Amino acid sequence: MRIQVLASVMNEEPMALLERMGIQSDAVIINQCGRLGLEEISYKGHRVLFCSFPDRGVGRSRNEAILRAEGDICLFSDADIVYEPGYAEKIAAEFERNQQADMILFQIDVEEARRTYHITERRRVRWYNCGRYGAVSFAVRKESLLNSGVTFSLLFGGGAKYGSGEDSLFLKEFMGKGYRVYTAPVTIGRESAGDSTWFAGYDEKFFRDKGVLYRYLYGKLARPMAVRFLLAHRDKLCAQMPLGQAYRYMAEGVKGDGKFRRRG
């Protein structure tokens, strides 16, 4: 079973990046930078395709990686992920264990302030809890991925109009087409410390953007799900803004500006 990392990065040099990330499998790296280029690299016995594009946007770069995917299992990634030795073998073992899984979500250790999930058991992921997982936890069978026709939104995520959420939308749409997603309490790497390229704090834009995302994710249930989200994380989210004001911003995002409709 061939594991292939699909990574979205910015302004990186191939060898330094591969060393820093601890790559031990084949990979497709989409490098957002000021040039157009293609390098095929042999790295520790693995084939790495390093593609440079002048375009910006994490959704766009992840979609470019999907177009070039060749592995049996595709593992989405970012430049700030550092993999543990043996991660490819761990991933292959989980897919061998769970033949029904089209996608498995793995544990990536993240500093407490940025952590949105912690996997402690193997279970099926459902629509109501898919919003907590980041794309760097996604490992998906290539055949299921390509057959689904699901791609990452260009409206959400780093470099897009709305700050984040492309991973949640991708997961919901993938499951909505009947594909099975499970969690696995298996740590395959960690997120290295560093400043986010999109996160500027729990401010007005954060909550408005989150409201827009919830409109897409939950439709008529967007407002109650917004309340659930704020109450569950109020200590972290509302340290500098009252909960009521945060909800009003989210509600405004849910209402929208009339220029788009929810899909599905």
Secondary structure, DSSP 4 states (H G I P E B T S, - for coil): --EEEEEEEES--HHHHHHHHT--SEEEEEEESSS-EEEEEEETTEEEEEEEES---HHHHHHHHHHT--SSEEEEEETTEEEPTTHHHHHHHHHHH-TT-SEEEEEEE--GGG------S--B--GGGGGG--GGGEEEEHHHHHHHT----SSBSTTSSBSS-HHHHHHHHHHHTT--EEEEEEEEEEEPP---SS---SSHHHHHHHHHHHHHHHGGGHHHHHHHHHHHTHHHHTSSS-HHHHHHHHHHHHH--SS-----
